[in-house]
Amino acid sequence: MAAKTRSGKGGRWCFRAVVHGHVQGVNFRYYTCVKAKTLDLVGYVRNLSRGRVEVVAQGQERSLQRLLSWLHAGPPLAHVSQVDVCWRSPEGEYQHFGVRY
């Protein structure tokens, strides 16, 4: 896991994760949004080329760790083979968590 970088803005953290495996066509984006919203996170999820999914999430470290753990399993029909994560300073001021196209 890459080093974490703490922001001066209320102890918020951010990560970018790329999820590999059978993760498209199984409602992965929908379930990621639901999970992130229940954890009070902001950011986005979107499909990438070659069947991957990108997740950028920002919020409290504990909530981010929970989302990251969930990403390793995903929704019921998904098969996650790998999650690449990069912790970084929070970027844009997201207002909510949503799907990007």
PEVEN-V557117 format. One record per pair of residues at least 12 apart in sequence whose ideal C-beta (glycine too) atoms are under 10 Angstrom apart, sorted by the first residue. I is the first residue (numbers start at 1). J is the second residue. Records with the same first field share a line. If there is no record, write none. Layout:
# PEVEN-V557117
I: J, J
This chain:
# PEVEN-V557117
1: 15, 68, 85, 86, 87
2: 15, 16, 84, 85, 86, 87, 88
3: 86, 87, 88
4: 61, 64, 87, 88, 89
5: 87, 88, 89, 90
6: 61, 87, 89, 90
7: 58, 88, 89, 90, 91
8: 89, 90
9: 58, 89, 90, 93
10: 59, 60, 90
11: 59, 60, 61
12: 41, 42, 58, 59, 60, 61, 64, 89, 90
13: 41, 57, 58, 59, 60, 61, 62, 63, 64, 65, 87, 88, 89, 90
14: 41, 42, 43, 56, 57, 58, 59, 64, 86, 87, 88, 89, 90, 91, 92, 94
15: 43, 55, 56, 57, 58, 59, 61, 64, 65, 67, 68, 71, 85, 86, 87, 88, 90
16: 43, 54, 55, 56, 57, 84, 85, 86, 87, 88, 91
17: 32, 45, 53, 54, 55, 56, 57, 64, 67, 68, 71, 72, 83, 84, 85, 86, 87
18: 48, 52, 53, 54, 55, 71, 82, 83, 84, 85, 86
19: 32, 45, 48, 51, 52, 53, 54, 55, 71, 72, 74, 78, 80, 81, 82, 83, 84, 85
20: 48, 50, 51, 52, 53, 79, 80, 81, 82, 83, 84
21: 51, 52, 53, 74, 78, 79, 80, 81, 82, 83
22: 51, 74, 77, 78, 79, 80, 81
23: 47, 48, 51, 52, 53, 71, 74, 75, 77, 78, 79, 80, 81, 83
24: 47, 48, 50, 51, 52, 53, 78
25: 47, 51, 77, 78
26: 53, 74, 75, 76, 77, 78, 79
27: 74, 75, 76, 77, 78
28: 45, 47, 53, 55, 71, 74, 75, 77, 78, 80
29: 44, 45, 46, 47, 53, 54, 55, 75, 98, 99, 100, 101
30: 45, 75, 99
31: 45, 70, 74, 75, 76, 77, 78
32: 44, 45, 46, 53, 55, 57, 67, 70, 71, 74, 75, 97, 99
33: 45, 55, 96, 97, 98, 99
34: 75, 97
35: 55, 57, 63, 66, 67, 70, 71, 74, 75, 97
36: 55, 57, 58, 59, 63, 64, 66, 67, 70, 71, 96, 97, 98
37: 96, 97, 98
38: 63, 66, 67, 97
39: 57, 59, 60, 62, 63, 64, 65, 66, 67, 70, 97
40: 59, 60, 63, 97
41: 55, 56, 57, 58, 59, 60, 63, 64, 66, 67, 94, 96, 97
42: 56, 57, 58, 59, 90, 92, 93, 94, 95, 96, 97, 98
43: 55, 56, 57, 58, 59, 64, 67, 90, 91, 92, 94, 96, 97, 98, 100
44: 56, 57, 58, 92, 94, 96, 97, 98, 99, 100
45: 57, 71, 97, 98, 99, 100
46: 98, 99, 100, 101
47: 99, 100, 101
52: 82, 84
53: 71, 74, 78, 80, 83
54: 84, 100
55: 67, 68, 71, 83, 85, 97
56: 86, 88, 91, 92, 94, 97, 100
57: 71, 85, 94, 97
58: 88, 89, 90, 91, 92, 93, 94, 97
59: 90, 94, 97
61: 87
64: 85, 87
67: 97
68: 83, 85, 87
69: 83
71: 83, 85
72: 85
